[in-house]
Amino acid sequence: MESKIEVLATVQIQYSPDLYKIVDVLNRTLKERDLMFGLALDDQDKEKAIFTIYKT
């Protein structure tokens, strides 16, 4: 059985060292609702982060 991951939303935000804490609590709290959250540094601007919401 194949698992399909769908991107629901993506936003570029100012990077902060504590952003991972928000992503972590969202992932732990909402995984039962088939939601997953991701955070990555922007390749072009390391002061920006890309926050993505996925439906699993």
All heavy atoms as a GROMACS GRO file, in nm:
protein
  459
    1MET      N    1   0.084  -0.119   0.000
    1MET     CA    2   0.000   0.000   0.000
    1MET      C    3   0.088   0.124   0.000
    1MET      O    4   0.179   0.136   0.080
    1MET     CB    5  -0.092  -0.002   0.123
    1MET     CG    6  -0.199   0.102   0.115
    1MET     SD    7  -0.336   0.061   0.223
    1MET     CE    8  -0.301   0.172   0.358
    2GLU      N    9   0.057   0.217  -0.090
    2GLU     CA   10   0.138   0.338  -0.106
    2GLU      C   11   0.084   0.451  -0.021
    2GLU      O   12  -0.036   0.475  -0.015
    2GLU     CB   13   0.136   0.378  -0.254
    2GLU     CG   14   0.267   0.432  -0.302
    2GLU     CD   15   0.262   0.458  -0.450
    2GLU    OE1   16   0.268   0.360  -0.526
    2GLU    OE2   17   0.251   0.576  -0.487
    3SER      N   18   0.174   0.523   0.046
    3SER     CA   19   0.135   0.638   0.126
    3SER      C   20   0.156   0.765   0.045
    3SER      O   21   0.264   0.788  -0.007
    3SER     CB   22   0.219   0.642   0.254
    3SER     OG   23   0.194   0.760   0.324
    4LYS      N   24   0.051   0.846   0.031
    4LYS     CA   25   0.061   0.969  -0.045
    4LYS      C   26   0.065   1.086   0.052
    4LYS      O   27  -0.020   1.099   0.140
    4LYS     CB   28  -0.057   0.984  -0.139
    4LYS     CG   29  -0.047   1.107  -0.227
    4LYS     CD   30  -0.160   1.115  -0.324
    4LYS     CE   31  -0.146   1.241  -0.403
    4LYS     NZ   32  -0.260   1.267  -0.488
    5ILE      N   33   0.164   1.172   0.036
    5ILE     CA   34   0.177   1.292   0.118
    5ILE      C   35   0.143   1.412   0.030
    5ILE      O   36   0.200   1.430  -0.076
    5ILE     CB   37   0.318   1.305   0.177
    5ILE    CG1   38   0.347   1.186   0.268
    5ILE    CG2   39   0.333   1.436   0.252
    5ILE    CD1   40   0.488   1.183   0.323
    6GLU      N   41   0.047   1.491   0.077
    6GLU     CA   42  -0.001   1.607   0.002
    6GLU      C   43   0.041   1.735   0.074
    6GLU      O   44   0.022   1.749   0.194
    6GLU     CB   45  -0.154   1.600  -0.006
    6GLU     CG   46  -0.219   1.717  -0.071
    6GLU     CD   47  -0.371   1.709  -0.063
    6GLU    OE1   48  -0.425   1.608  -0.014
    6GLU    OE2   49  -0.434   1.805  -0.106
    7VAL      N   50   0.097   1.830   0.000
    7VAL     CA   51   0.134   1.960   0.057
    7VAL      C   52   0.008   2.045   0.063
    7VAL      O   53  -0.058   2.068  -0.038
    7VAL     CB   54   0.242   2.030  -0.028
    7VAL    CG1   55   0.268   2.170   0.025
    7VAL    CG2   56   0.370   1.948  -0.028
    8LEU      N   57  -0.027   2.090   0.184
    8LEU     CA   58  -0.145   2.175   0.202
    8LEU      C   59  -0.110   2.323   0.195
    8LEU      O   60  -0.187   2.403   0.143
    8LEU     CB   61  -0.213   2.145   0.336
    8LEU     CG   62  -0.269   2.004   0.352
    8LEU    CD1   63  -0.329   1.988   0.491
    8LEU    CD2   64  -0.372   1.973   0.245
    9ALA      N   65   0.005   2.360   0.253
    9ALA     CA   66   0.045   2.501   0.254
    9ALA      C   67   0.194   2.512   0.279
    9ALA      O   68   0.253   2.428   0.347
    9ALA     CB   69  -0.030   2.575   0.362
   10THR      N   70   0.253   2.616   0.224
   10THR     CA   71   0.394   2.647   0.245
   10THR      C   72   0.407   2.797   0.263
   10THR      O   73   0.342   2.874   0.192
   10THR     CB   74   0.479   2.602   0.124
   10THR    OG1   75   0.463   2.462   0.107
   10THR    CG2   76   0.626   2.632   0.145
   11VAL      N   77   0.489   2.837   0.360
   11VAL     CA   78   0.511   2.979   0.383
   11VAL      C   79   0.658   3.002   0.418
   11VAL      O   80   0.721   2.919   0.484
   11VAL     CB   81   0.417   3.033   0.494
   11VAL    CG1   82   0.447   2.971   0.628
   11VAL    CG2   83   0.423   3.183   0.503
   12GLN      N   84   0.711   3.114   0.372
   12GLN     CA   85   0.849   3.152   0.407
   12GLN      C   86   0.842   3.250   0.524
   12GLN      O   87   0.766   3.347   0.520
   12GLN     CB   88   0.917   3.218   0.288
   12GLN     CG   89   1.062   3.249   0.313
   12GLN     CD   90   1.127   3.316   0.193
   12GLN    OE1   91   1.080   3.419   0.148
   12GLN    NE2   92   1.233   3.255   0.144
   13ILE      N   93   0.920   3.222   0.629
   13ILE     CA   94   0.919   3.305   0.750
   13ILE      C   95   1.062   3.336   0.793
   13ILE      O   96   1.156   3.272   0.748
   13ILE     CB   97   0.843   3.235   0.865
   13ILE    CG1   98   0.901   3.096   0.891
   13ILE    CG2   99   0.694   3.226   0.835
   13ILE    CD1  100   0.838   3.022   1.007
   14GLN      N  101   1.075   3.434   0.881
   14GLN     CA  102   1.205   3.468   0.938
   14GLN      C  103   1.252   3.353   1.027
   14GLN      O  104   1.175   3.304   1.111
   14GLN     CB  105   1.194   3.598   1.019
   14GLN     CG  106   1.324   3.654   1.066
   14GLN     CD  107   1.410   3.705   0.951
   14GLN    OE1  108   1.359   3.754   0.852
   14GLN    NE2  109   1.539   3.691   0.965
   15TYR      N  110   1.375   3.309   1.010
   15TYR     CA  111   1.427   3.199   1.090
   15TYR      C  112   1.448   3.243   1.234
   15TYR      O  113   1.491   3.354   1.262
   15TYR     CB  114   1.560   3.148   1.033
   15TYR     CG  115   1.620   3.041   1.119
   15TYR    CD1  116   1.568   2.912   1.118
   15TYR    CD2  117   1.725   3.068   1.206
   15TYR    CE1  118   1.620   2.813   1.199
   15TYR    CE2  119   1.778   2.970   1.288
   15TYR     CZ  120   1.725   2.843   1.284
   15TYR     OH  121   1.776   2.746   1.366
   16SER      N  122   1.416   3.152   1.324
   16SER     CA  123   1.441   3.171   1.467
   16SER      C  124   1.486   3.036   1.523
   16SER      O  125   1.431   2.932   1.484
   16SER     CB  126   1.313   3.216   1.537
   16SER     OG  127   1.328   3.208   1.677
   17PRO      N  128   1.582   3.036   1.614
   17PRO     CA  129   1.631   2.907   1.667
   17PRO      C  130   1.523   2.824   1.736
   17PRO      O  131   1.536   2.702   1.746
   17PRO     CB  132   1.738   2.948   1.768
   17PRO     CG  133   1.782   3.084   1.724
   17PRO     CD  134   1.661   3.149   1.663
   18ASP      N  135   1.414   2.884   1.782
   18ASP     CA  136   1.309   2.810   1.852
   18ASP      C  137   1.197   2.759   1.763
   18ASP      O  138   1.104   2.696   1.811
   18ASP     CB  139   1.249   2.896   1.964
   18ASP     CG  140   1.343   2.910   2.082
   18ASP    OD1  141   1.432   2.824   2.099
   18ASP    OD2  142   1.328   3.008   2.158
   19LEU      N  143   1.204   2.784   1.634
   19LEU     CA  144   1.097   2.740   1.544
   19LEU      C  145   1.077   2.589   1.548
   19LEU      O  146   0.964   2.541   1.538
   19LEU     CB  147   1.127   2.782   1.400
   19LEU     CG  148   1.099   2.927   1.365
   19LEU    CD1  149   1.148   2.956   1.223
   19LEU    CD2  150   0.952   2.958   1.377
   20TYR      N  151   1.184   2.513   1.565
   20TYR     CA  152   1.171   2.368   1.567
   20TYR      C  153   1.080   2.322   1.680
   20TYR      O  154   1.013   2.219   1.670
   20TYR     CB  155   1.308   2.301   1.578
   20TYR     CG  156   1.365   2.302   1.717
   20TYR    CD1  157   1.343   2.195   1.803
   20TYR    CD2  158   1.438   2.410   1.765
   20TYR    CE1  159   1.394   2.195   1.933
   20TYR    CE2  160   1.489   2.412   1.892
   20TYR     CZ  161   1.466   2.305   1.977
   20TYR     OH  162   1.515   2.306   2.104
   21LYS      N  163   1.074   2.398   1.790
   21LYS     CA  164   0.987   2.361   1.902
   21LYS      C  165   0.840   2.365   1.862
   21LYS      O  166   0.761   2.279   1.901
   21LYS     CB  167   1.011   2.454   2.022
   21LYS     CG  168   1.148   2.439   2.083
   21LYS     CD  169   1.167   2.538   2.194
   21LYS     CE  170   1.308   2.532   2.251
   21LYS     NZ  171   1.329   2.632   2.357
   22ILE      N  172   0.803   2.465   1.782
   22ILE     CA  173   0.665   2.476   1.735
   22ILE      C  174   0.632   2.360   1.642
   22ILE      O  175   0.527   2.296   1.654
   22ILE     CB  176   0.644   2.611   1.665
   22ILE    CG1  177   0.659   2.724   1.766
   22ILE    CG2  178   0.508   2.617   1.596
   22ILE    CD1  179   0.666   2.861   1.704
   23VAL      N  180   0.723   2.331   1.549
   23VAL     CA  181   0.702   2.221   1.455
   23VAL      C  182   0.691   2.089   1.531
   23VAL      O  183   0.605   2.006   1.502
   23VAL     CB  184   0.814   2.217   1.350
   23VAL    CG1  185   0.802   2.095   1.262
   23VAL    CG2  186   0.811   2.344   1.266
   24ASP      N  187   0.774   2.069   1.631
   24ASP     CA  188   0.773   1.946   1.709
   24ASP      C  189   0.639   1.927   1.782
   24ASP      O  190   0.579   1.820   1.776
   24ASP     CB  191   0.888   1.947   1.809
   24ASP     CG  192   0.896   1.819   1.889
   24ASP    OD1  193   0.902   1.710   1.828
   24ASP    OD2  194   0.896   1.828   2.014
   25VAL      N  195   0.591   2.030   1.848
   25VAL     CA  196   0.465   2.017   1.922
   25VAL      C  197   0.346   2.000   1.827
   25VAL      O  198   0.253   1.924   1.855
   25VAL     CB  199   0.444   2.134   2.020
   25VAL    CG1  200   0.403   2.262   1.950
   25VAL    CG2  201   0.343   2.098   2.128
   26LEU      N  202   0.349   2.066   1.712
   26LEU     CA  203   0.243   2.046   1.613
   26LEU      C  204   0.243   1.901   1.563
   26LEU      O  205   0.136   1.839   1.552
   26LEU     CB  206   0.260   2.142   1.496
   26LEU     CG  207   0.225   2.287   1.522
   26LEU    CD1  208   0.272   2.374   1.406
   26LEU    CD2  209   0.077   2.305   1.546
   27ASN      N  210   0.359   1.847   1.532
   27ASN     CA  211   0.368   1.709   1.484
   27ASN      C  212   0.319   1.610   1.588
   27ASN      O  213   0.244   1.517   1.558
   27ASN     CB  214   0.510   1.675   1.441
   27ASN     CG  215   0.540   1.724   1.302
   27ASN    OD1  216   0.455   1.721   1.214
   27ASN    ND2  217   0.662   1.772   1.281
   28ARG      N  218   0.358   1.629   1.713
   28ARG     CA  219   0.315   1.537   1.818
   28ARG      C  220   0.166   1.549   1.849
   28ARG      O  221   0.100   1.450   1.879
   28ARG     CB  222   0.396   1.559   1.946
   28ARG     CG  223   0.538   1.503   1.933
   28ARG     CD  224   0.612   1.505   2.064
   28ARG     NE  225   0.668   1.640   2.083
   28ARG     CZ  226   0.660   1.710   2.195
   28ARG    NH1  227   0.599   1.662   2.301
   28ARG    NH2  228   0.712   1.829   2.204
   29THR      N  229   0.113   1.669   1.839
   29THR     CA  230  -0.027   1.693   1.876
   29THR      C  231  -0.124   1.653   1.765
   29THR      O  232  -0.233   1.603   1.793
   29THR     CB  233  -0.046   1.843   1.909
   29THR    OG1  234   0.046   1.879   2.011
   29THR    CG2  235  -0.188   1.870   1.955
   30LEU      N  236  -0.088   1.675   1.640
   30LEU     CA  237  -0.184   1.660   1.531
   30LEU      C  238  -0.159   1.541   1.439
   30LEU      O  239  -0.225   1.528   1.337
   30LEU     CB  240  -0.187   1.790   1.449
   30LEU     CG  241  -0.235   1.912   1.529
   30LEU    CD1  242  -0.220   2.038   1.446
   30LEU    CD2  243  -0.377   1.894   1.576
   31LYS      N  244  -0.068   1.451   1.475
   31LYS     CA  245  -0.041   1.338   1.388
   31LYS      C  246  -0.162   1.245   1.376
   31LYS      O  247  -0.183   1.184   1.272
   31LYS     CB  248   0.083   1.260   1.431
   31LYS     CG  249   0.071   1.188   1.562
   31LYS     CD  250   0.201   1.117   1.594
   31LYS     CE  251   0.196   1.058   1.734
   31LYS     NZ  252   0.324   1.001   1.770
   32GLU      N  253  -0.247   1.237   1.479
   32GLU     CA  254  -0.367   1.154   1.472
   32GLU      C  255  -0.468   1.209   1.372
   32GLU      O  256  -0.559   1.139   1.329
   32GLU     CB  257  -0.433   1.143   1.610
   32GLU     CG  258  -0.356   1.061   1.710
   32GLU     CD  259  -0.247   1.142   1.781
   32GLU    OE1  260  -0.258   1.266   1.786
   32GLU    OE2  261  -0.152   1.080   1.831
   33ARG      N  262  -0.454   1.335   1.334
   33ARG     CA  263  -0.542   1.398   1.235
   33ARG      C  264  -0.479   1.396   1.096
   33ARG      O  265  -0.522   1.469   1.007
   33ARG     CB  266  -0.574   1.540   1.276
   33ARG     CG  267  -0.651   1.545   1.407
   33ARG     CD  268  -0.697   1.681   1.439
   33ARG     NE  269  -0.760   1.680   1.572
   33ARG     CZ  270  -0.816   1.784   1.625
   33ARG    NH1  271  -0.818   1.900   1.561
   33ARG    NH2  272  -0.871   1.776   1.743
   34ASP      N  273  -0.377   1.312   1.081
   34ASP     CA  274  -0.309   1.293   0.952
   34ASP      C  275  -0.243   1.420   0.900
   34ASP      O  276  -0.239   1.446   0.780
   34ASP     CB  277  -0.404   1.236   0.846
   34ASP     CG  278  -0.454   1.097   0.883
   34ASP    OD1  279  -0.377   1.023   0.947
   34ASP    OD2  280  -0.568   1.064   0.849
   35LEU      N  281  -0.191   1.502   0.992
   35LEU     CA  282  -0.118   1.622   0.955
   35LEU      C  283   0.027   1.608   0.996
   35LEU      O  284   0.059   1.547   1.099
   35LEU     CB  285  -0.179   1.746   1.021
   35LEU     CG  286  -0.319   1.782   0.975
   35LEU    CD1  287  -0.374   1.896   1.060
   35LEU    CD2  288  -0.321   1.820   0.828
   36MET      N  289   0.116   1.664   0.914
   36MET     CA  290   0.259   1.661   0.943
   36MET      C  291   0.314   1.800   0.906
   36MET      O  292   0.267   1.862   0.811
   36MET     CB  293   0.325   1.553   0.857
   36MET     CG  294   0.472   1.536   0.881
   36MET     SD  295   0.538   1.391   0.793
   36MET     CE  296   0.518   1.439   0.623
   37PHE      N  297   0.412   1.845   0.982
   37PHE     CA  298   0.467   1.978   0.965
   37PHE      C  299   0.617   1.968   0.943
   37PHE      O  300   0.685   1.888   1.006
   37PHE     CB  301   0.437   2.064   1.088
   37PHE     CG  302   0.290   2.072   1.116
   37PHE    CD1  303   0.226   1.975   1.192
   37PHE    CD2  304   0.214   2.175   1.064
   37PHE    CE1  305   0.090   1.981   1.217
   37PHE    CE2  306   0.078   2.182   1.087
   37PHE     CZ  307   0.016   2.085   1.164
   38GLY      N  308   0.667   2.053   0.852
   38GLY     CA  309   0.809   2.050   0.822
   38GLY      C  310   0.870   2.190   0.827
   38GLY      O  311   0.801   2.290   0.810
   39LEU      N  312   1.000   2.194   0.853
   39LEU     CA  313   1.072   2.319   0.860
   39LEU      C  314   1.209   2.299   0.796
   39LEU      O  315   1.279   2.202   0.827
   39LEU     CB  316   1.089   2.360   1.007
   39LEU     CG  317   1.154   2.495   1.033
   39LEU    CD1  318   1.064   2.608   0.984
   39LEU    CD2  319   1.181   2.512   1.182
   40ALA      N  320   1.246   2.390   0.706
   40ALA     CA  321   1.375   2.381   0.639
   40ALA      C  322   1.428   2.521   0.616
   40ALA      O  323   1.351   2.616   0.599
   40ALA     CB  324   1.360   2.309   0.506
   41LEU      N  325   1.560   2.533   0.617
   41LEU     CA  326   1.621   2.662   0.583
   41LEU      C  327   1.607   2.687   0.434
   41LEU      O  328   1.618   2.594   0.353
   41LEU     CB  329   1.770   2.662   0.620
   41LEU     CG  330   1.804   2.683   0.766
   41LEU    CD1  331   1.955   2.675   0.785
   41LEU    CD2  332   1.752   2.816   0.817
   42ASP      N  333   1.584   2.810   0.397
   42ASP     CA  334   1.577   2.850   0.257
   42ASP      C  335   1.718   2.836   0.196
   42ASP      O  336   1.816   2.878   0.257
   42ASP     CB  337   1.528   2.994   0.247
   42ASP     CG  338   1.503   3.037   0.105
   42ASP    OD1  339   1.593   3.022   0.020
   42ASP    OD2  340   1.393   3.089   0.079
   43ASP      N  341   1.726   2.778   0.078
   43ASP     CA  342   1.856   2.758   0.013
   43ASP      C  343   1.924   2.890  -0.024
   43ASP      O  344   2.046   2.901  -0.018
   43ASP     CB  345   1.841   2.673  -0.113
   43ASP     CG  346   1.811   2.528  -0.080
   43ASP    OD1  347   1.848   2.482   0.030
   43ASP    OD2  348   1.750   2.460  -0.164
   44GLN      N  349   1.847   2.990  -0.063
   44GLN     CA  350   1.904   3.117  -0.107
   44GLN      C  351   1.928   3.215   0.008
   44GLN      O  352   2.017   3.299  -0.001
   44GLN     CB  353   1.812   3.185  -0.210
   44GLN     CG  354   1.817   3.124  -0.348
   44GLN     CD  355   1.734   2.997  -0.358
   44GLN    OE1  356   1.628   2.987  -0.296
   44GLN    NE2  357   1.781   2.901  -0.434
   45ASP      N  358   1.850   3.209   0.114
   45ASP     CA  359   1.859   3.305   0.224
   45ASP      C  360   1.854   3.229   0.356
   45ASP      O  361   1.747   3.186   0.399
   45ASP     CB  362   1.745   3.406   0.215
   45ASP     CG  363   1.754   3.516   0.318
   45ASP    OD1  364   1.840   3.509   0.409
   45ASP    OD2  365   1.673   3.611   0.310
   46LYS      N  366   1.967   3.212   0.420
   46LYS     CA  367   1.975   3.132   0.543
   46LYS      C  368   1.909   3.201   0.663
   46LYS      O  369   1.898   3.141   0.770
   46LYS     CB  370   2.122   3.100   0.577
   46LYS     CG  371   2.191   3.020   0.470
   46LYS     CD  372   2.121   2.887   0.445
   46LYS     CE  373   2.194   2.807   0.339
   46LYS     NZ  374   2.122   2.692   0.294
   47GLU      N  375   1.862   3.323   0.647
   47GLU     CA  376   1.788   3.390   0.754
   47GLU      C  377   1.638   3.364   0.742
   47GLU      O  378   1.561   3.410   0.825
   47GLU     CB  379   1.817   3.540   0.751
   47GLU     CG  380   1.962   3.571   0.788
   47GLU     CD  381   1.990   3.720   0.793
   47GLU    OE1  382   1.894   3.800   0.792
   47GLU    OE2  383   2.108   3.756   0.800
   48LYS      N  384   1.598   3.291   0.640
   48LYS     CA  385   1.458   3.256   0.617
   48LYS      C  386   1.440   3.106   0.633
   48LYS      O  387   1.530   3.027   0.608
   48LYS     CB  388   1.413   3.297   0.477
   48LYS     CG  389   1.425   3.445   0.448
   48LYS     CD  390   1.316   3.520   0.517
   48LYS     CE  391   1.325   3.668   0.479
   48LYS     NZ  392   1.226   3.747   0.543
   49ALA      N  393   1.321   3.067   0.674
   49ALA     CA  394   1.286   2.927   0.687
   49ALA      C  395   1.160   2.901   0.606
   49ALA      O  396   1.076   2.989   0.586
   49ALA     CB  397   1.263   2.889   0.833
   50ILE      N  398   1.145   2.778   0.560
   50ILE     CA  399   1.026   2.735   0.487
   50ILE      C  400   0.948   2.642   0.579
   50ILE      O  401   0.997   2.538   0.620
   50ILE     CB  402   1.064   2.660   0.357
   50ILE    CG1  403   1.161   2.741   0.272
   50ILE    CG2  404   0.939   2.621   0.280
   50ILE    CD1  405   1.108   2.871   0.223
   51PHE      N  406   0.825   2.684   0.612
   51PHE     CA  407   0.736   2.603   0.697
   51PHE      C  408   0.630   2.541   0.605
   51PHE      O  409   0.567   2.612   0.527
   51PHE     CB  410   0.670   2.694   0.802
   51PHE     CG  411   0.569   2.624   0.887
   51PHE    CD1  412   0.608   2.535   0.985
   51PHE    CD2  413   0.434   2.648   0.870
   51PHE    CE1  414   0.514   2.470   1.064
   51PHE    CE2  415   0.339   2.583   0.948
   51PHE     CZ  416   0.380   2.494   1.045
   52THR      N  417   0.615   2.408   0.613
   52THR     CA  418   0.523   2.338   0.526
   52THR      C  419   0.429   2.251   0.608
   52THR      O  420   0.470   2.188   0.704
   52THR     CB  421   0.601   2.250   0.426
   52THR    OG1  422   0.697   2.331   0.358
   52THR    CG2  423   0.508   2.187   0.323
   53ILE      N  424   0.302   2.250   0.566
   53ILE     CA  425   0.200   2.165   0.627
   53ILE      C  426   0.164   2.057   0.525
   53ILE      O  427   0.135   2.087   0.409
   53ILE     CB  428   0.074   2.245   0.664
   53ILE    CG1  429   0.111   2.359   0.758
   53ILE    CG2  430  -0.031   2.152   0.729
   53ILE    CD1  431  -0.003   2.456   0.784
   54TYR      N  432   0.166   1.932   0.570
   54TYR     CA  433   0.136   1.817   0.484
   54TYR      C  434   0.015   1.741   0.539
   54TYR      O  435  -0.008   1.737   0.658
   54TYR     CB  436   0.252   1.717   0.484
   54TYR     CG  437   0.385   1.773   0.442
   54TYR    CD1  438   0.476   1.821   0.537
   54TYR    CD2  439   0.423   1.777   0.308
   54TYR    CE1  440   0.599   1.871   0.500
   54TYR    CE2  441   0.547   1.826   0.270
   54TYR     CZ  442   0.633   1.873   0.366
   54TYR     OH  443   0.756   1.923   0.329
   55LYS      N  444  -0.059   1.676   0.448
   55LYS     CA  445  -0.162   1.581   0.485
   55LYS      C  446  -0.109   1.444   0.447
   55LYS      O  447  -0.065   1.424   0.334
   55LYS     CB  448  -0.292   1.609   0.412
   55LYS     CG  449  -0.403   1.514   0.449
   55LYS     CD  450  -0.535   1.562   0.390
   55LYS     CE  451  -0.645   1.464   0.414
   55LYS     NZ  452  -0.680   1.446   0.554
   56THR      N  453  -0.111   1.351   0.542
   56THR     CA  454  -0.057   1.217   0.517
   56THR      C  455  -0.166   1.116   0.500
   56THR      O  456  -0.281   1.141   0.527
   56THR     CB  457   0.036   1.174   0.632
   56THR    OG1  458  -0.040   1.171   0.753
   56THR    CG2  459   0.153   1.266   0.647
   0.00000   0.00000   0.00000
